[in-house]
Amino acid sequence: MGEAPYVLKMDGISKEYFGNRVLDNVSLSVKPGEIHALMGENGAGKSTLMNILFGMPVIHNTGGFTGTIEIDGEPVKIDSPQKAMELGIGMVHQEFMLIPGFTVTENIKVGREITQPTVASHIFGKSLEKLDTKAMAKDARKALDTIGLNIEEYVLVKGLPVGYMQFIEIAREIDKKGVRLLIFDEPTAVLTESEAARLLDTMRVIASKGIAIIFITHRLDEVIEVTDSITVLRDGQFIAKAQTKDTSAVKIAEMMIGRKVEKLFDDDKPDTRTLSDDDVILSLRNLKVDMPGEKVRDVSLNVRRGEVFGIGGLAGQGKLGIPNGIMGLCPAEGEVIFDGKPLDLKKLGEALRLGIAFVSEDRRGVGLLLDDSIEQNIVFSAMQVNGKFLKNYGIAKLYDGKAGRAHANEMIRELDIRCTGPTQAAGSLSGGNQQKVCIARALTLSPKLLIVSEPTRGIDIGAKKLVIELLAKLNREQGMTVIMVSSELTELRSLCDRIAIVSEGVVHRIMRPDDSDAAFGLAMSGAKMEGGAEQ
């Protein structure tokens, strides 16, 4: 029997989570030594497909999946990560799985330590064998040399630069015996440009040894540069498989995005807003933000009072860095003028004090106090920044529980937060309701400008619609200026007056929501537009 042409073949893969179909008849095949890009917008189904391939518990605890998987032409059942590893499948994660207090060698060999027999182990069994540190260091050195990482194998991982950690993860996978296929999940998102270039070189070296690579990335230039072939997913469906040499960044972007624009809310009321180019509420000039994985290189733009301004672009291109820089959450420089006053970017809380409220993309990390009640989450910022919900008791100011409770109840009613009441812990709410609590807290500050970052990430379509309708209502009925940063073009095109597409840390183009899919595809890929290409 001849050698199987594919190291991996996934056919007809479908997966539902609680009645919601996230993958629908998807196929993926990769040859030995091939670098294959798996492409798609956030939510396209890439992570779910990889979780199935890696036998993750989240798949098997939710009813499994349908479809078949073959490794080297043989049907296999992968029901655990252990089984995936036995079959020669490795994964380099975006979140590092390293142990800081261990050395480089110990991290590379963890779970596969080499031991030597001792006198005690002959009597009492294998558990009393001692570590063969020499042999382990030799293996680690070999793996590090393979990927060209010039670092001593005995140094501690703690305190090493992020880029080194990524390469140590790769060395660990390379060291495993019988590796056939490596999955790289957004490996360059946290790397500097030179580290990212080196990582692409490393991938070529690995592939030259006959190991297949599945490369998940949003960076189209990397795909064009390093991959042999691509598979594009969109909304859980297989869109296309192509040889990289037969396509282009523009075509890939169009395949990822191209869809009819479904309005996420029905705005049947006439738009009575008057937006003037002269009435600028926020002006950014040469803004640079040092946010890992979302670096802003040089952004200049104006936001008009009373408009909904969108900021879009692929992941890792800098769109998330813009609000985090304005709010002082990441180191930033440049000029920010808000409502006629310059903003001191080095002063944390300055933007809040001047009337800019921010709903972070990191709901669980920055946005919410998960163990605290809905009420505390809603009133917290306004107490700190504006001194609201505080009563004077002579020398001390104490929380006015009655006013806080009344306001929380009003917000729960107004935003339709589904909960048992204001005392319920925010962490126990569904994603959509957690997001509404974040928005309620921002609104409690009575801001002149509301910035929402990835407002619908991780919530279902019904909750998305409610959040978008809420933002539309705030803008149309209360005249609030809204900046919406989102990876979801459909959302931006549903709600925004103008959309700035950010690519490689700069504003590549400012679009109108009814511009063509092709125009958006080109802008997202960072391609230069010819005059008159817009429809």
C-alpha positions in Angstrom: 0.0 0.0 0.0 1.4 3.4 -1.0 2.0 6.2 1.4 -1.2 8.1 2.4 -1.2 11.5 0.6 -2.7 13.3 3.6 -1.4 13.2 7.2 -4.8 14.6 8.3 -8.2 14.4 6.7 -11.3 15.7 8.5 -14.6 15.1 6.6 -18.1 16.3 7.1 -17.5 17.7 10.6 -20.5 19.2 12.3 -20.9 20.4 15.9 -23.8 21.8 17.9 -23.7 23.6 21.2 -27.1 23.5 22.9 -29.0 23.6 19.6 -26.7 26.3 18.1 -24.8 24.8 15.1 -21.3 26.2 15.1 -19.8 23.9 12.5 -21.8 22.6 9.5 -20.2 19.9 7.3 -16.7 21.2 7.4 -13.7 19.5 5.7 -10.0 20.0 6.2 -7.0 18.0 4.8 -3.2 18.5 5.2 -0.3 16.7 3.6 3.0 15.9 5.3 5.4 18.8 5.3 2.7 21.2 4.2 1.9 24.6 5.9 -1.8 25.0 5.7 -3.6 28.2 6.9 -7.0 27.9 8.5 -8.7 31.2 7.9 -11.9 32.9 9.1 -13.2 35.8 11.1 -13.7 35.6 14.8 -16.5 33.1 15.4 -16.1 31.3 12.1 -15.6 28.0 13.8 -11.7 27.6 13.7 -11.3 27.0 17.4 -14.1 24.5 17.6 -12.6 22.5 14.7 -9.2 22.4 16.4 -10.8 21.4 19.7 -12.4 18.5 17.9 -9.0 17.5 16.4 -7.3 17.7 19.7 -10.0 15.7 21.6 -10.8 18.6 24.0 -13.3 17.8 26.8 -15.5 20.8 25.9 -16.4 18.8 22.7 -17.2 15.5 24.4 -18.9 17.0 27.4 -21.4 18.7 25.0 -22.6 15.8 22.9 -19.6 15.2 20.7 -19.6 15.8 17.0 -20.4 14.1 13.7 -18.0 13.4 10.8 -14.8 11.5 10.4 -11.1 12.0 11.1 -8.3 10.1 9.4 -4.6 10.2 10.3 -2.3 8.8 7.6 -5.3 7.3 5.8 -6.5 5.4 8.9 -9.8 6.3 10.6 -9.2 7.4 14.2 -11.3 8.3 17.3 -9.8 11.2 19.2 -11.6 11.4 22.5 -8.9 13.1 24.6 -5.8 15.4 24.2 -3.7 12.4 25.3 -5.0 10.4 22.4 -4.2 13.3 20.0 -0.7 13.4 21.3 -0.3 9.6 20.9 -1.3 10.1 17.3 1.5 12.7 16.8 -0.7 15.9 17.0 0.8 18.8 18.9 -0.6 22.3 19.7 1.3 25.5 20.2 -1.1 27.6 22.2 -1.6 31.4 22.2 -1.8 31.4 26.0 1.5 29.9 27.2 1.3 26.6 29.0 4.7 27.0 30.7 5.6 26.6 34.4 7.5 29.9 35.4 9.5 28.3 38.2 10.9 25.6 36.0 14.0 25.8 33.8 13.7 25.7 30.0 14.7 22.0 30.0 12.2 21.1 32.7 9.4 22.9 30.7 10.4 21.1 27.4 10.6 17.7 29.1 7.6 18.0 31.5 5.6 14.8 31.5 8.3 13.1 29.5 11.2 13.2 32.1 14.1 10.8 31.6 15.1 8.9 34.7 18.0 6.6 35.8 17.6 3.6 38.2 19.0 3.9 41.7 19.7 1.4 44.4 16.4 2.4 46.1 14.4 2.1 42.8 15.6 -1.5 42.4 14.1 -2.3 45.8 11.1 0.1 46.0 10.1 0.6 42.4 10.4 3.0 39.5 9.0 6.0 41.4 12.4 6.3 43.2 14.5 6.6 40.0 16.4 9.9 39.8 16.1 12.4 36.9 18.8 12.0 34.2 19.3 15.8 33.9 22.2 15.4 31.4 20.0 13.4 28.9 17.1 15.8 29.4 19.3 18.8 28.8 20.7 17.1 25.6 17.2 16.6 24.3 16.2 20.2 25.1 19.3 21.5 23.4 18.6 19.5 20.3 15.0 20.9 20.1 16.2 24.4 20.8 18.8 24.1 18.0 16.3 22.8 15.6 14.3 26.0 15.8 17.4 28.2 16.1 16.7 29.4 19.7 20.0 30.5 21.2 19.2 30.3 24.9 20.8 28.3 27.7 18.7 25.2 28.5 19.2 25.6 32.3 17.7 29.2 32.7 14.4 29.7 34.4 11.4 30.5 32.2 10.2 33.2 34.7 11.2 36.6 33.5 12.0 35.6 29.9 10.6 37.8 27.1 7.3 36.7 25.7 8.9 35.8 22.3 11.2 33.3 24.0 8.2 31.6 25.7 6.5 31.1 22.4 9.6 29.4 21.0 10.0 27.2 24.2 6.5 26.0 23.6 7.4 25.0 20.0 10.6 23.3 21.2 8.5 21.2 23.7 6.3 20.0 20.8 9.3 19.3 18.6 10.9 17.2 21.3 7.9 14.8 21.4 8.5 11.6 19.6 6.6 10.9 16.4 5.1 14.4 15.9 3.3 14.4 12.6 1.2 17.5 12.8 1.6 20.8 14.7 -1.2 23.3 15.2 -0.1 26.9 15.6 -2.9 29.0 17.1 -2.3 32.7 16.5 1.4 32.3 17.4 2.5 35.7 16.2 -0.2 37.7 17.9 2.0 38.6 20.9 5.4 38.7 19.0 7.4 41.7 17.8 7.9 42.0 14.0 11.4 40.4 14.2 10.2 37.6 16.4 7.3 36.9 14.1 9.6 36.8 11.1 11.8 34.3 12.9 8.8 32.2 13.8 7.8 32.0 10.2 11.3 30.8 9.4 11.0 28.2 12.2 7.8 26.9 10.7 9.5 26.4 7.3 12.3 24.4 9.1 9.7 22.2 10.9 7.8 21.6 7.6 11.1 20.7 5.8 11.3 17.7 8.2 8.0 16.4 6.9 5.9 17.6 9.8 2.6 19.2 8.7 1.5 22.5 10.2 -2.0 24.0 10.6 -1.4 27.8 10.9 -4.3 29.8 12.4 -3.7 33.5 11.9 -5.5 36.7 10.9 -2.4 38.2 9.3 -2.9 37.8 5.6 0.7 38.8 4.7 2.0 35.9 6.8 -0.4 33.5 5.1 0.8 34.6 1.6 4.5 34.5 2.7 4.7 31.1 4.5 1.8 28.8 3.6 1.3 26.3 0.8 -2.5 26.1 0.9 -5.5 27.6 2.8 -9.0 26.6 4.0 -11.5 29.4 4.6 -14.4 29.0 7.1 -17.2 31.5 7.5 -20.1 31.3 10.0 -19.2 27.6 10.7 -19.3 26.6 7.1 -16.5 25.5 4.7 -16.1 28.2 2.0 -13.1 27.2 0.0 -9.8 25.4 -0.1 -7.1 26.9 -2.3 -3.4 26.8 -3.1 -1.8 29.9 -1.7 0.0 30.6 -5.0 -3.3 30.7 -6.8 -4.9 33.4 -4.6 -4.1 36.8 -3.0 -4.7 38.6 0.3 -7.6 40.4 -1.3 -9.3 37.2 -2.4 -8.8 35.6 1.0 -10.3 38.7 2.8 -13.3 38.6 0.5 -13.9 34.9 1.1 -13.6 35.5 4.9 -16.0 38.5 4.9 -18.2 38.3 1.8 -21.8 38.1 3.0 -24.9 40.1 2.7 -25.2 42.7 5.3 -28.0 41.7 7.7 -29.2 44.6 9.8 -28.9 43.6 13.4 -31.5 46.1 14.4 -34.5 47.6 12.6 -34.3 51.4 12.7 -37.6 52.4 11.3 -37.7 55.8 13.0 -36.4 58.7 10.8 -32.9 59.8 11.7 -33.2 63.3 13.1 -29.6 63.7 14.0 -27.6 66.5 12.4 -23.9 65.5 12.2 -21.4 68.3 11.3 -17.8 67.7 10.3 -17.0 70.9 12.2 -18.4 69.7 15.5 -15.7 67.3 16.5 -15.9 65.7 20.0 -12.7 63.6 19.8 -9.6 64.3 17.7 -6.7 61.9 17.6 -3.4 63.0 16.2 -0.4 60.7 15.7 -1.6 58.3 18.4 0.8 55.5 19.2 -0.1 52.8 21.7 2.1 50.0 23.0 -0.5 47.3 23.6 1.0 43.7 23.2 -0.4 42.1 20.1 -2.5 45.3 19.2 0.2 47.9 18.7 -1.0 51.3 17.3 1.7 52.9 15.2 0.2 56.2 14.1 -3.5 56.9 14.1 -5.1 60.2 13.3 -8.9 60.6 13.0 -11.9 62.9 14.1 -15.1 61.7 15.7 -18.2 64.0 15.2 -20.5 64.8 18.1 -23.6 62.6 18.0 -22.3 60.0 15.6 -21.7 56.2 15.9 -18.1 55.8 14.8 -16.8 52.3 14.1 -13.3 51.0 14.3 -12.8 47.7 12.5 -10.0 45.5 11.2 -8.6 42.0 11.6 -7.2 40.8 15.0 -3.7 41.9 15.9 -3.8 45.0 13.6 -4.1 47.6 16.4 -7.8 48.4 16.6 -8.1 47.4 20.3 -5.0 49.4 21.2 -6.8 52.7 20.3 -9.4 52.7 23.2 -6.9 51.2 25.6 -4.5 54.0 24.8 -7.1 56.8 25.2 -8.2 55.4 28.5 -4.6 55.2 29.8 -4.7 51.4 30.2 -1.7 51.0 27.9 1.4 53.3 27.4 0.4 55.9 24.7 1.8 59.0 23.1 0.4 61.5 20.7 -2.3 64.1 20.9 -5.9 63.4 22.1 -8.3 66.4 22.2 -11.6 65.6 23.8 -14.4 68.2 23.8 -11.9 71.0 23.2 -9.5 69.9 26.0 -6.2 68.0 25.6 -6.1 64.6 27.4 -3.1 63.6 29.6 -2.5 60.1 28.4 -0.2 59.3 31.3 -2.9 59.9 33.9 -5.0 56.8 34.5 -8.6 57.9 35.1 -8.2 61.3 33.3 -10.4 60.2 30.4 -13.1 58.9 32.8 -13.0 62.2 34.7 -13.5 64.3 31.5 -16.6 62.2 30.4 -15.4 59.3 28.4 -16.7 55.9 29.5 -15.2 52.6 28.3 -16.6 49.1 28.1 -13.5 46.9 27.7 -13.2 43.9 25.4 -11.8 42.0 28.4 -15.2 41.6 30.2 -13.9 39.1 32.8 -10.5 40.6 33.3 -11.1 44.4 33.3 -14.8 44.9 32.9 -16.4 43.1 35.8 -15.9 42.4 39.5 -17.1 38.8 39.1 -17.6 37.9 42.7 -19.5 41.2 43.5 -23.2 41.9 43.0 -24.7 43.4 39.9 -25.5 46.5 42.0 -21.8 47.0 43.1 -20.6 46.5 39.5 -23.1 49.1 38.2 -22.3 51.9 40.8 -18.6 51.2 41.4 -17.0 53.6 38.8 -19.5 56.4 39.4 -18.8 56.3 43.1 -15.0 56.5 42.5 -15.0 59.0 39.7 -18.0 61.2 40.2 -18.7 60.7 43.9 -22.2 59.5 43.1 -24.2 57.3 45.6 -22.2 58.6 48.5 -23.7 60.2 51.6 -21.9 62.8 53.8 -21.6 61.7 57.4 -19.6 64.6 58.9 -16.0 63.5 58.3 -16.8 60.4 56.3 -18.6 59.7 53.0 -20.4 56.3 53.0 -22.2 54.4 50.4 -25.9 55.4 50.0 -27.3 51.9 49.7 -30.9 53.1 49.0 -29.9 55.3 46.0 -27.5 52.6 44.7 -30.2 49.9 44.9 -32.8 52.1 43.2 -30.4 53.0 40.4 -29.3 49.3 39.9 -33.0 48.3 39.7 -33.7 51.0 37.1 -30.7 49.8 35.0 -31.8 46.2 35.2 -35.2 47.2 34.0 -34.0 49.6 31.3 -31.4 47.3 29.8 -33.4 44.1 30.4 -30.7 42.4 32.4 -32.0 38.9 33.1 -31.1 38.1 36.7 -32.7 37.2 40.1 -32.1 40.8 41.3 -29.4 43.4 42.0 -27.7 41.2 44.7 -26.9 38.4 42.3 -23.1 37.9 41.6 -22.1 39.3 38.2 -20.0 36.2 37.5 -23.0 34.0 37.5 -24.8 35.8 34.7 -24.8 34.7 31.0 -22.3 36.5 28.7 -24.9 38.7 27.2 -26.2 39.9 30.6 -22.6 40.4 31.8 -22.1 42.7 28.9 -25.2 44.7 29.7 -23.9 45.1 33.3 -20.7 46.6 31.8 -22.7 49.0 29.7 -24.9 49.9 32.7 -21.8 50.8 34.7 -20.5 53.0 31.8 -23.9 54.7 31.5 -24.0 55.4 35.2 -21.0 57.8 34.6 -23.4 59.9 32.4 -20.6 60.1 29.7 -20.4 62.5 26.8 -18.7 59.7 24.8 -19.2 56.0 25.2 -16.5 53.6 23.8 -17.5 50.0 23.5 -14.8 47.5 22.6 -15.9 44.1 21.1 -19.4 44.6 22.6 -20.8 41.3 21.4 -17.8 39.0 21.8 -18.8 35.6 23.1 -22.5 36.2 23.2 -25.3 34.6 21.2 -27.1 36.2 18.2 -30.2 37.1 20.3 -28.1 38.9 22.9 -26.0 40.6 20.1 -29.2 42.1 18.7 -30.2 43.4 22.1 -26.8 45.0 22.7 -26.7 46.6 19.2 -30.3 47.9 19.7 -29.3 49.4 23.1 -26.4 51.3 21.6 -28.6 52.5 18.7 -31.2 53.7 21.3 -28.5 55.6 23.4 -27.3 57.3 20.3 -30.6 58.1 18.6 -32.7 59.0 21.7 -30.1 60.4 24.1 -27.7 61.9 21.4 -24.8 60.0 23.0 -21.6 59.8 20.8 -20.6 56.2 20.5 -17.3 54.7 19.3 -17.7 51.0 18.6 -14.6 48.8 18.2 -15.4 45.4 16.7 -14.1 42.5 14.7 -17.6 41.9 13.5 -18.1 43.8 10.2 -21.8 43.0 10.2 -22.3 44.9 13.5 -20.3 47.9 12.4 -22.2 48.1 9.1 -25.5 47.8 10.9 -25.0 50.6 13.3 -22.1 53.0 12.4 -22.2 56.2 10.4 -18.5 55.8 9.4 -16.0 52.9 9.9 -12.2 53.3 10.2 -10.5 50.1 9.1 -7.2 49.7 11.0 -4.4 47.7 9.4 -0.8 47.4 10.7 -1.4 50.0 13.4 -2.6 52.8 11.1 -6.1 53.9 9.8 -6.0 52.3 6.3 -9.3 53.7 5.1 -12.5 55.3 6.4 -15.5 53.5 4.9 -19.2 54.1 4.7 -21.4 51.2 5.9 -23.0 50.7 2.5 -19.6 50.3 0.7 -19.3 47.0 -1.2 -18.0 43.8 0.3 -15.1 43.9 -2.1 -14.1 47.4 -0.9 -14.2 46.2 2.7 -12.3 43.0 1.8 -9.6 45.1 0.2 -9.4 47.5 3.2 -9.3 44.7 5.7 -6.4 43.0 3.8 -4.5 46.3 3.9 -4.5 46.5 0.1 -4.3 49.9 -1.6 -7.5 51.0 -3.3 -7.7 52.3 -6.8 -9.8 55.4 -7.3 -13.5 54.6 -7.9 -13.3 51.1 -6.5 -16.0 52.0 -4.0 -19.6 51.4 -4.9 
